[in-house]
């Protein structure tokens, strides 16, 4: 077995183990009234999580050995590493606060992120010149760790909100909670729809001209949006229904927009199926599972995750990024979309800490801010990479 096959096997093993750990955490909620059994199940759940993390570290090391560089240079590698750091951040905060509910929510988020990563090309390719630097390891891994710690604040915050918000009637708060549930469904929908068409070996090619140069663009999902003046050259495949708007630049823009639309559509379908099956809002269906939650402890964990994650993200996403930008592009700062959204993320969490420490924004207000912050992180990770073209498009 070669190293790449071994790394893929270890990643798959980690995914399965995380899934088993989630089941054990779910069992701790069910059996919490039986203290001895709860303690045993809790130990099994966190031990299984650690075992999955070790397997994923094995994936990381073996892929590094096979590629000759840190496996964080493309979307598959970075998002997978982000998922691994999320598990690490959750594990650390679990041992600090002993909140088993974090595992019930953090592990599904990590599984979604790793599943989302698996939809990207997994091939190892040579590094582009700007990535051939030791800053690749320093900048990217620090950013991923910082964002992962901040993601745990979202997990604690969403548990707090579902526990505290009155679900007996429809309000603005319950509506926003359902929007968050839909966003999670959209991510899962992307994984499901991409897996389905990948198993069908779906591939459609469009040809189009740019400055009189003939170019082609391949789709792995049926094309809702195609390139301007594009022509389908693959037989028996769906032709594009719409033309990609002209303000979306970049050769990959039509395919990226198409993927985003498919994700949102599949997510809406999945959300409606869950709503019909549950006969109530998704958050309302989850709320009874959280009766034993400690709101004060969740609020403290939410804040602590931001207090730790914010300086780590600042170090990697702004300081290390600026140093590497000077080395690679001969300037510390540009207005590349990725840089702009990193700055927005920095300002948002700075405001979060200011409002928390100076204005007394605790509890529900703090939890909502954590949810908004995670939405900004995911927008930067998904939308900026799928839709907006920039210097970071190679990722």
N, C-alpha and C positions, 0 to 999 in steps of 0.2 A: 504494500500500500504506500502510495506517495504521500508527501506531507500535505498537499492540498486536499486530498481525499480524507486524510486523517483530521485536518482542521474542520472540514465540513461535517464529518461525523461527530466531532466533539461539540460543535455548535448545535447540531440537531439534538444531541444528548442533553445539552444544557437546557434547551427549550422544553424538552419532555420533563426533565427534573423540575424546572420551574412550575410547570403545569401541575405536577404531583404536589409540590410544596403549596401551591394555591389551594388544592383540595384539602390538605391538612389544616391550613389556616381557616378555611371555611368550616372545618370540623371543630376547631377551637371555639368558634362562635356558637355553634349548635350545642356543644357540651360544656359551656362555660359554668353552668350551675353545679357541675360535678367537679370540685376543685382539683382532686388528684388526677382525674382523667384529663382535665383541662391542662394541667401542668405538663403531663406526659406528652399530650398531643402538641402543645406549644413547642416543646423541645424538639419533637420530631419535625415540625414544620420549619423552624428556623435552621435546624441541622440540614434538612433537605435543600433549603435555599442556598446555604453555604456550599453544599456539594455541587449544586448546579453552577454556582459562581466559579468554583474551581474548574469545572469542565469547560466553562467559557474562557477562563484564563488560558487553559490548555489550547483552545481554538486560537486565541490571540497569538500565543507563542509560536505554534506550529505554522500559522499563516505568515507570521513575520519571517520565520526561517525559510519558508518556501519562496516568498517574494523578495527577500533581501532588504525590506524596509518596513517600518511600522505600518500595520494594516489600518490606516485611517485616511487614505488618500482619495477615496471615492465615496459615493453615497452609501453603498452597501457596507463598506468597512466602517465609516464614521457612525452611521446610525446604529450598527451592531455594537460598536464600542460604547455609544451613548446608552444603549439598553443595559450593557454590562455595568457601567458606572451608576446607573439608576439602582440596580440591585445592590451594589456596594453601598451607596448612600443610604438606602432603606435599611440595610443590615446594621450599619453603624448607629443610625437613629433608633432602630429597634432596641438595641442593647442599652441605649441611654434612657429611653422612655418606656420600654416594655409595652408598647401598644400593638397588640396582635391585629387590630383592625387595619393598621398600615399595610400589613402583608396581604390582606384580603383585597386591597385596592392597588397597592404598588406593583404587585406581581402581574396582574392583568395588564397594567399600563406598560410594564417592561416587555411582556409577551407581545403586545400589539406593536411596540416599537421594533422589536426584533423581527416580527413577522412582516412589518412594513419594509424593513431593510432587505429582507430576502427577495423582494419583488424587483430589486435592482440587479443589473448584471454583476455576476460574482467573479468574473475572470480577473486574473492578476495581469495588469498591464504596466509597462514601464512608466516611471514618473515623468511628468512634464518638467521642463527645466526649472520653473519657479518652485517646484516642490522638492527639488534635490537639495535639501538643507536640513540641518539638525533642528531647525525651528519647526519643522513638520511635527516632530514628536512633542516638542515643548508646547507650542501654541494650540494645536488641535486637541491633544489629550487634556490640557488644562481647561479649555472651553467646554469639552464634553463633561468633565467632572463637575465643573461649576453649574452647568445647565441641569445635570442630573440631580445635584443636591437641591437646586431650586425646584425641580419637578416634584421632589418629596414634599415641599411646602404646599404644592397644589394638591397632592394626595391627602395630606392632613386637612387642608382647607375644604376640599370637597366633602370629606367625611363629616366635618363640622357643619357645613351648610345643609347637607341632607338630614342630619340629626336634628338641627335646630329649627329649620324653616317649617312652618305649618303647611302640611300637604292636604289639608281638608278642603281647601278651595283654591281656585286658580288666581294667582296674583302675578305681579311683575317678577317677583323673586322665583316663583316656581317655573315661570316661563323661561327665565334665564338658565335655571338649572337644567331644563329640558334641552335648551340649546347646547349646553355642555354635553349632555347625553348623546345628542345627535352628532356632535363633532367626534365623539368616540366611535359611534356607529359608522361614520364616514371613513375613519381610519380602518376599521375592521372591514368595511365594505370594499375598500381598495385592495386589501389583502385577499379577500374572497374572490372578487371579480378577476383580479390578475392571475390568481391561481387557476381559476376555471379556464381562462383563455390560454394560459401557458400550457396546461395539460392537453389542450386541443391543438397545440403547436400553431397558434394563429399568427400569421405574419402577412402584412399587406404593405406594398411599396408604392410610394407616390413619386413621380418625377416632376420637377419644376425648374424654372430658369431664374438665376440671379445674375444680373449684369451680363446677360447672354451666355452664362456658364450653366451647363446642365447639371442638376444636382438631384439626389434621391433622398427620400426619408422613409424609414421603415417604422411601421406601427405594430405593436403587439396586442393592441385593443382595437376593436372596430372604430373607424374614424367618424366622429361627430364633426370635428374641426380639421380641415386639411390646409395645406400650404396655398398661398395665393397663386392662382393660375396653375394649380397642381393637377396632375392627371394620374389616375390609378392605373398601374401597369401590371398588377397581379390579378389573375382571373379568379372569378367566383368569390370575391371579397367585397365587403361593403364600401361603397364610395362615400366620400365626405359629404355631409349634409350642409355644413356651413364653412365659410372661409374664415381663417384666423384674422382677427382685427389687425389693422396695419400698425397700431401703436405697440404691438408685441414684437420685439426685435429678437433676432437670433435664429439660427438654423433649426434649433430644437423646439422653438416656441410652439408650433402647431401641435406637436406630439405631447408636450408638457401640458398645454391647455386641455387637450383631449383627455389625458390621464386625470386631471383635476376634475373635469366634468363627470367622468365615469365614477370617480370616488364619491362625489357629492350625490350623484343619482343612486348609486348602490347603497350609500349610507342612509338616504331617505327611505328607500324600500325596506332596508333592515329595521330602521327605527319604527316604521309603520307596522311592520310585522310584530315587533315586540309590544307596541302599544295595544294592538288588537288582541294579542295573546294574553297580556297581563290585565287588560281592561282598566288600566289606570296609567298615570304617568310613571315613567321608569323610576324616577327618584322616589316617588311615593311607594313603589313596590320594594325598593331597597331599604327604606326607612325602618321598617320593623326589625331588620337585622342589626340595627345600630342602637338598640335600647340601652345597652350596657356601656355605651361610649362615654368617656369623660371629656366634656367640652373644654374644660380648663387645660387639661393635658394636651389635647389636640391643638388648641390655640398656641400653647407654648412650643410644641413641636413645629408648627407652621412657622412661627417667628424664628425659631432657632435654625431651621433649615435655610431661611433667607439670610440670616446673620452670618452663616458659614458659607453659603453658596455665592453670595454677592461678591465678596472680595476675591474668591477663586475665579469667578467668571470675569471680573474686572481685570485681573492679572493676565488671564489667557486671552480674553476677547478684545481687549483694548491695548494693554501695555505690550505683551508679547506680539500681538498682531501688528502693532505699529512698527516694532523693531524689524519684524520679518518683511513688512511692506517696504521699508526703506532698503532692505537688502535685496529684495526681489524686483521691485519696481522703481526704486530710487525716489521714493516719497513716503513720508510717514502716514499720510492720510489722503484718501480720495473720497469721492462720493459714490463708490460702488454700492449697489443695493445691500450686499451682505454687511458692509461696514456701517451703513446707515442704520440698519436694523439692530446691529450689535450696540450702537450708541443709544438707540431708543430703549433697548433692553436695560442698559446701564442706568439711564435716567429714570426709568420706571421703578426699578428696585431701589434706587436711591430715594425716590419719593416715598416708596413703601416704608422704608426704615424711618424716614423723617416723620411721616404721619403716625407711625407706630410709637416712636419714642418721644416725639414732641407734642403730638396732638391727641394721644390716647386712643388711636384707632386699633382697638383690640377686638377679639371675638369675630362677629359676623363681618364687619368692615374689613378686617385683616384677611379673612378667608376669601372674600370676593376679590381682593387685590391679588392674592396668590393665584386665583383662577385666571384672572386677566393676564398676569405675568406669564403663566404657562402657555396661554393662548398666543402671546407674543413670541415666545420661544418656538412653538410649533409652526407659527406663521413663517418665521425665519428659516426653519428647517425644511418645511414642505413647500409653501407657496413661493418663497423667494427662489428656491432651487428649481421648482417645476415651471414657474411662469416667467420670472424676471431674469433677463440675461445680464451677465456681468463678468468681472475678472475671476470670480469664484465658480464659474459655470463648470469648470472641469471636475468639481466635486459632485 
